Amino acid sequence: MKRVVIIGGGFAGAYIARHLEKDFDVTLIDTKDYFEFTPGILRTIVHTKHMRKIQVLHRHYLHQAKFVHGEVKEFNKNKVFVGKKKIPYDYLFVCSGSRYNIPIKEKNIVLPNRADTLKKAHSEILDARNVLIVGGGFVGVELAAEIVDFFPDKELILVQARNVLLEKCSQKAQKYAENYLKKRNVEIIYNERMDKQDGNLFFTHTGRKIHAELCFLCTGIVPNTEFFHKHFSSVLNEKKQVMVEHTLQMKGYKNIFVVGDLNDLAEEKTAQSAEKQAYVAIQNIFALENKEKLISYHTFPKVMVISLGRFYGIITYKNFTFTGILPALLKWFIEWKTMIYYR
Ligand SMILES: Cc1cc2nc3c(=O)[nH]c(=O)nc-3n(C[C@H](O)[C@H](O)[C@H](O)COP(=O)(O)OP(=O)(O)OC[C@H]3O[C@@H](n4cnc5c(N)ncnc54)[C@H](O)[C@@H]3O)c2cc1C
């Protein structure tokens, strides 16, 4: 059997491992020992019991594939290096995704440590009188909504560098999110960027001083591509994303696929896109094996489901926007369906 190595067990890597383990000798390497439904993480910060619902150990859903718990530090044309191990491959899938600021998404942890981190964030919210959220994209907005839903007495300030929230969504969605937060006494400061911090004081670029006992940074995702630097820095673009062909093969390499948040495809980095790309990459490894024509991945607009606390939400698709309780239920359903698939 040909050897397939997969780096990263998120939405793309876990999906690929499950689909290839019968036909290939698969090794999944991940810094976490579990798959996590990232869109549900924000709920766990305000409601720690939710964590059990969104995590599942890799060894639970993998039946034939090997799992290696560790961080890949480098790879070359035929081997992956993790700790003292050198793992040879015929095909490599790099699915190491992206990271956010702690505690939103992190690596280098196992389940109990993860629980500690989230519990710490939870108890910090309990203790804090006022909370500052930096960033008014969908993560900042969803987190603000979770906090005001579970802790209506907290003073909450949201600083957004743009003149609207959810800048990639329709006006209707932007207004709905703004109204939801304002009705719950969230102070929204537009057109200001966070500049520096001195203890509990935070300064925006205009010199505005904000006092907050707790701050969450919800800005900018960073691709996890540090391990490309030694041998493959030439395939990284200026954003440190990996350049790929439309077949999802790494530029210049037939047997290396790069799938999910870390590649340079110009589309919203979402779990849905990671899974759709994973599907194409799976078709293409079989095409290579059978000496058939490879298929292309096409970026296209996707449905976005944004939750606002437990009972409200927004669905957007192109110019269509739907708000209210149904989107909140849909988000819950997607989480349930994804986790059933891995359990
Ligand atoms: C708070 C939040 C809310 C979100 N909400 C939504 C949503 O509602 N809908 C939606 O579609 N998308 C949402 N997203 C985006 C979605 O989570 C990502 O697009 C998706 O996780 C990308 O999948 P991936 O497989 O590319 O990478 P990831 O899910 O990031 O997985 C990468 C994996 O690789 C591992 N890894 C990293 N570096 C290494 C290394 N060197 N060695 C070994 N392993 C490594 C990581 O630990 C991780 O397990 C949200 C993201 C966040 C942070």
The ligand as a MOL file (V3000), in Angstrom:
LIG
                    3D

  0  0  0     0  0            999 V3000
M  V30 BEGIN CTAB
M  V30 COUNTS 53 58 0 0 0
M  V30 BEGIN ATOM
M  V30 1 C -13.9570 31.0040 16.5440 0
M  V30 2 C -14.1060 30.5060 15.1540 0
M  V30 3 C -15.3780 30.3450 14.6110 0
M  V30 4 C -15.5350 29.8440 13.3250 0
M  V30 5 N -16.7970 29.6750 12.8290 0
M  V30 6 C -16.9710 29.1230 11.5990 0
M  V30 7 C -18.2750 28.8490 11.0840 0
M  V30 8 O -19.2850 29.1470 11.7250 0
M  V30 9 N -18.3890 28.2450 9.8770 0
M  V30 10 C -17.2820 27.9010 9.1260 0
M  V30 11 O -17.4470 27.3140 8.0380 0
M  V30 12 N -16.0260 28.1580 9.5650 0
M  V30 13 C -15.8440 28.7590 10.7830 0
M  V30 14 N -14.5740 29.0170 11.2540 0
M  V30 15 C -13.4180 28.7340 10.3930 0
M  V30 16 C -13.0430 27.2500 10.4360 0
M  V30 17 O -12.9150 26.8210 11.7670 0
M  V30 18 C -11.7340 27.0260 9.6850 0
M  V30 19 O -11.8460 27.5410 8.3900 0
M  V30 20 C -11.4150 25.5220 9.6220 0
M  V30 21 O -11.1360 25.0580 10.9210 0
M  V30 22 C -10.2250 25.2430 8.6950 0
M  V30 23 O -9.9750 23.8740 8.6650 0
M  V30 24 P -8.4950 23.3160 8.3910 0
M  V30 25 O -8.6280 21.8260 8.3490 0
M  V30 26 O -7.8870 24.0190 7.2430 0
M  V30 27 O -7.6100 23.7550 9.6310 0
M  V30 28 P -7.8040 23.6590 11.2280 0
M  V30 29 O -9.2210 23.3360 11.5640 0
M  V30 30 O -7.1750 24.9040 11.6880 0
M  V30 31 O -6.9530 22.3980 11.6110 0
M  V30 32 C -5.5460 22.3680 11.5120 0
M  V30 33 C -4.9860 21.2950 12.4130 0
M  V30 34 O -3.5850 21.1930 12.1860 0
M  V30 35 C -2.8940 21.1430 13.4300 0
M  V30 36 N -1.5380 21.6490 13.2290 0
M  V30 37 C -1.1570 22.9290 13.0220 0
M  V30 38 N 0.1800 23.0060 12.8530 0
M  V30 39 C 0.6370 21.7380 12.9450 0
M  V30 40 C 1.9550 21.1470 12.8800 0
M  V30 41 N 3.0500 21.8870 12.6430 0
M  V30 42 N 2.0770 19.8170 13.0520 0
M  V30 43 C 0.9810 19.0330 13.2720 0
M  V30 44 N -0.2840 19.5390 13.3550 0
M  V30 45 C -0.4400 20.8740 13.1780 0
M  V30 46 C -3.7810 21.9860 14.3640 0
M  V30 47 O -3.5750 21.6860 15.7170 0
M  V30 48 C -5.1770 21.5800 13.8980 0
M  V30 49 O -5.6400 20.4240 14.5540 0
M  V30 50 C -14.3860 29.5250 12.5520 0
M  V30 51 C -13.1080 29.6930 13.0880 0
M  V30 52 C -12.9700 30.1860 14.3730 0
M  V30 53 C -11.5810 30.3500 14.9510 0
M  V30 END ATOM
M  V30 BEGIN BOND
M  V30 1 1 1 2
M  V30 2 1 2 3
M  V30 3 2 2 52
M  V30 4 2 3 4
M  V30 5 1 4 5
M  V30 6 1 4 50
M  V30 7 2 5 6
M  V30 8 1 6 7
M  V30 9 1 6 13
M  V30 10 2 7 8
M  V30 11 1 7 9
M  V30 12 1 9 10
M  V30 13 2 10 11
M  V30 14 1 10 12
M  V30 15 2 12 13
M  V30 16 1 13 14
M  V30 17 1 14 15
M  V30 18 1 14 50
M  V30 19 1 15 16
M  V30 20 1 16 17
M  V30 21 1 16 18
M  V30 22 1 18 19
M  V30 23 1 18 20
M  V30 24 1 20 21
M  V30 25 1 20 22
M  V30 26 1 22 23
M  V30 27 1 23 24
M  V30 28 2 24 25
M  V30 29 1 24 26
M  V30 30 1 24 27
M  V30 31 1 27 28
M  V30 32 2 28 29
M  V30 33 1 28 30
M  V30 34 1 28 31
M  V30 35 1 31 32
M  V30 36 1 32 33
M  V30 37 1 33 34
M  V30 38 1 33 48
M  V30 39 1 34 35
M  V30 40 1 35 36
M  V30 41 1 35 46
M  V30 42 1 36 37
M  V30 43 1 36 45
M  V30 44 2 37 38
M  V30 45 1 38 39
M  V30 46 1 39 40
M  V30 47 2 39 45
M  V30 48 1 40 41
M  V30 49 2 40 42
M  V30 50 1 42 43
M  V30 51 2 43 44
M  V30 52 1 44 45
M  V30 53 1 46 47
M  V30 54 1 46 48
M  V30 55 1 48 49
M  V30 56 2 50 51
M  V30 57 1 51 52
M  V30 58 1 52 53
M  V30 END BOND
M  V30 END CTAB
M  END
